[in-house]
Amino acid sequence: MIDRANVMQEETKDSPILKFCGIKHTHEVLWLNAHGGKGLTHIGFVLAKSKRQVELSHLETLTSMLHERFTPVGVFVNPTEALLLGGVKAGLKVIQLHGDESITFVSAFKEKLERLNAGYDNCQIWKAIRLGDNPLEGCAEIKKWIESGLVSNVVLDAWQEQAYGGTGASFNWNFIKALPYSEKLIIAG
């Protein structure tokens, strides 16, 4: 069996991350396993309130069916520690936090994973930052999360008042080239 954590590190060194998000049903996993083309690296499961929400009780079934070439990502909005831990135990290799989570919350969660000493400490955490009309306003937030050492990547998404993400809206991507951490940034969309 291939260690997904090591595969994920190797893939993302020089290749872009391409995540297909919103998988909810077993037939979707089967289709991706059969037809997921070259370049697709991550599969997202939404565990936040959404029309694409996956119940935690069904998540392990989906992640266990997923081909080993894909890294399973759980998308959460303001989750409890128990929900995050349940997601990791169900096979998630990346936790994507898309809400108002604090550095204190993420630090405590990572410490808990390390204390459990069950191989869960290889789970990456990505933090989503929502950017408005002036994306440079988000630079301090991006810097804070990357320099905290708690996250592997920062996901940049468009600010939408009615939703934390998943809207398909875009933002001005031109400013990304000017950021000192561009290799750690993922564009949502």
C-alpha positions as CSV (number, residue, x, y, z in Angstrom):
1,M,0.0,0.0,0.0
2,I,1.3,3.5,-0.9
3,D,1.7,6.0,1.9
4,R,-0.5,8.9,0.7
5,A,1.3,11.4,2.9
6,N,4.6,10.7,1.2
7,V,3.0,10.7,-2.3
8,M,1.4,14.0,-1.5
9,Q,4.7,15.6,-0.5
10,E,6.4,14.3,-3.7
11,E,3.5,15.5,-5.9
12,T,3.3,19.0,-4.6
13,K,7.0,19.8,-4.7
14,D,7.0,20.6,-8.4
15,S,3.5,20.0,-9.6
16,P,0.4,22.1,-9.0
17,I,-2.4,20.9,-6.7
18,L,-5.6,20.2,-8.6
19,K,-8.6,19.4,-6.3
20,F,-12.0,18.3,-7.5
21,C,-14.4,19.2,-4.6
22,G,-17.9,18.3,-3.6
23,I,-17.9,14.6,-3.9
24,K,-20.8,13.1,-2.0
25,H,-21.7,9.7,-3.5
26,T,-20.0,6.4,-4.0
27,H,-20.7,6.4,-7.8
28,E,-18.8,9.8,-8.0
29,V,-15.8,8.2,-6.3
30,L,-16.0,5.2,-8.7
31,W,-16.2,7.6,-11.7
32,L,-13.2,9.6,-10.5
33,N,-11.2,6.4,-9.9
34,A,-11.9,5.3,-13.5
35,H,-11.7,8.6,-15.3
36,G,-9.8,11.1,-13.1
37,G,-7.3,12.3,-15.5
38,K,-3.6,13.1,-15.1
39,G,-3.1,16.2,-13.0
40,L,-6.0,15.6,-10.6
41,T,-4.3,15.2,-7.2
42,H,-6.9,15.9,-4.5
43,I,-10.5,15.0,-4.0
44,G,-12.6,17.2,-1.7
45,F,-15.4,16.1,0.6
46,V,-17.5,18.9,2.1
47,L,-18.3,18.4,5.8
48,A,-19.8,21.9,6.3
49,K,-23.4,22.8,5.8
50,S,-23.9,22.6,2.0
51,K,-25.9,20.9,-0.6
52,R,-22.8,18.8,-1.2
53,Q,-22.3,18.0,2.5
54,V,-21.1,14.5,3.4
55,E,-22.1,13.0,6.7
56,L,-19.2,11.9,8.8
57,S,-20.7,8.5,9.0
58,H,-20.4,8.1,5.2
59,L,-17.0,9.7,4.8
60,E,-14.9,6.6,5.7
61,T,-16.8,4.6,3.0
62,L,-15.9,7.3,0.4
63,T,-12.3,7.7,1.4
64,S,-11.6,4.0,1.6
65,M,-12.9,3.6,-2.0
66,L,-10.8,6.5,-3.3
67,H,-7.9,5.4,-5.5
68,E,-4.5,5.9,-3.8
69,R,-3.4,8.4,-6.4
70,F,-5.8,10.9,-4.9
71,T,-5.4,12.7,-1.6
72,P,-8.7,13.1,0.3
73,V,-9.4,16.6,1.6
74,G,-12.1,17.5,4.1
75,V,-13.6,21.0,3.8
76,F,-14.9,22.4,7.1
77,V,-16.4,25.7,8.2
78,N,-16.0,26.5,11.9
79,P,-15.9,22.8,12.9
80,T,-15.6,21.3,16.4
81,E,-12.4,19.5,17.3
82,A,-14.4,16.3,17.5
83,L,-15.6,16.7,13.9
84,L,-12.1,17.3,12.6
85,L,-10.8,14.3,14.5
86,G,-13.6,12.2,13.1
87,G,-12.6,13.3,9.6
88,V,-9.0,12.4,10.1
89,K,-10.0,9.0,11.6
90,A,-12.2,8.5,8.5
91,G,-9.2,8.8,6.2
92,L,-8.7,12.5,5.4
93,K,-5.1,13.5,4.7
94,V,-5.8,17.2,4.4
95,I,-8.1,19.4,6.6
96,Q,-9.2,22.5,4.7
97,L,-10.5,25.1,7.2
98,H,-12.8,27.6,5.4
99,G,-14.3,29.5,8.3
100,D,-13.3,31.8,11.1
101,E,-11.0,29.3,12.8
102,S,-8.3,30.9,15.0
103,I,-4.6,30.0,15.2
104,T,-5.2,29.0,18.9
105,F,-7.9,26.5,17.7
106,V,-5.7,25.0,15.0
107,S,-2.6,24.8,17.3
108,A,-4.6,22.9,19.9
109,F,-6.0,20.5,17.3
110,K,-2.5,19.8,15.9
111,E,-1.2,19.1,19.4
112,K,-4.1,16.7,20.0
113,L,-3.2,14.8,16.7
114,E,0.4,14.5,17.8
115,R,-0.6,13.3,21.3
116,L,-2.8,10.6,19.8
117,N,0.3,9.2,18.1
118,A,-1.7,7.1,15.7
119,G,-0.2,8.3,12.5
120,Y,-2.6,11.2,12.3
121,D,0.1,13.8,12.7
122,N,0.9,13.5,9.0
123,C,-2.5,15.2,8.2
124,Q,-1.9,18.6,6.5
125,I,-4.0,21.7,7.3
126,W,-4.9,24.2,4.7
127,K,-6.5,27.5,5.8
128,A,-8.8,29.4,3.4
129,I,-8.6,33.2,3.2
130,R,-11.4,35.0,1.5
131,L,-10.3,38.0,-0.5
132,G,-12.5,41.0,-1.4
133,D,-12.1,43.8,-3.9
134,N,-8.7,44.7,-2.6
135,P,-6.9,41.4,-2.2
136,L,-3.9,43.1,-0.7
137,E,-5.9,43.5,2.5
138,G,-5.7,39.7,2.9
139,C,-1.9,39.7,2.7
140,A,-1.5,40.2,6.5
141,E,-3.8,37.2,7.1
142,I,-2.0,35.1,4.6
143,K,1.4,36.0,6.2
144,K,0.0,35.3,9.7
145,W,-1.1,31.8,8.8
146,I,2.0,30.8,6.8
147,E,4.4,32.1,9.4
148,S,2.5,30.3,12.2
149,G,3.9,27.0,10.8
150,L,0.5,25.4,11.4
151,V,-0.7,25.2,7.8
152,S,0.9,23.6,4.8
153,N,-1.0,25.8,2.4
154,V,-3.3,28.8,2.2
155,V,-6.3,28.6,-0.1
156,L,-7.3,31.9,-1.6
157,D,-11.0,32.3,-2.3
158,A,-13.3,35.2,-3.3
159,W,-15.2,37.0,-0.5
160,Q,-18.9,36.4,-0.7
161,E,-21.0,37.7,2.1
162,Q,-23.6,34.9,1.9
163,A,-21.1,32.0,1.9
164,Y,-17.7,30.9,3.2
165,G,-16.8,29.4,-0.2
166,G,-17.9,27.1,-3.0
167,T,-19.5,30.0,-4.9
168,G,-17.4,29.8,-8.0
169,A,-16.7,33.6,-7.8
170,S,-13.2,34.8,-8.5
171,F,-11.0,37.6,-7.3
172,N,-8.1,39.5,-8.9
173,W,-5.4,36.9,-9.2
174,N,-2.7,39.4,-10.5
175,F,-1.5,40.3,-7.0
176,I,-0.5,36.7,-6.2
177,K,2.9,37.1,-8.1
178,A,3.9,39.8,-5.6
179,L,3.4,37.6,-2.5
180,P,6.5,36.2,-0.9
181,Y,4.7,32.9,-0.2
182,S,3.3,32.1,-3.7
183,E,4.5,28.5,-3.6
184,K,2.2,27.8,-0.6
185,L,-0.9,29.4,-2.1
186,I,-3.8,27.5,-3.7
187,I,-6.4,29.4,-5.8
188,A,-10.0,28.2,-5.2
189,G,-12.5,28.6,-7.9
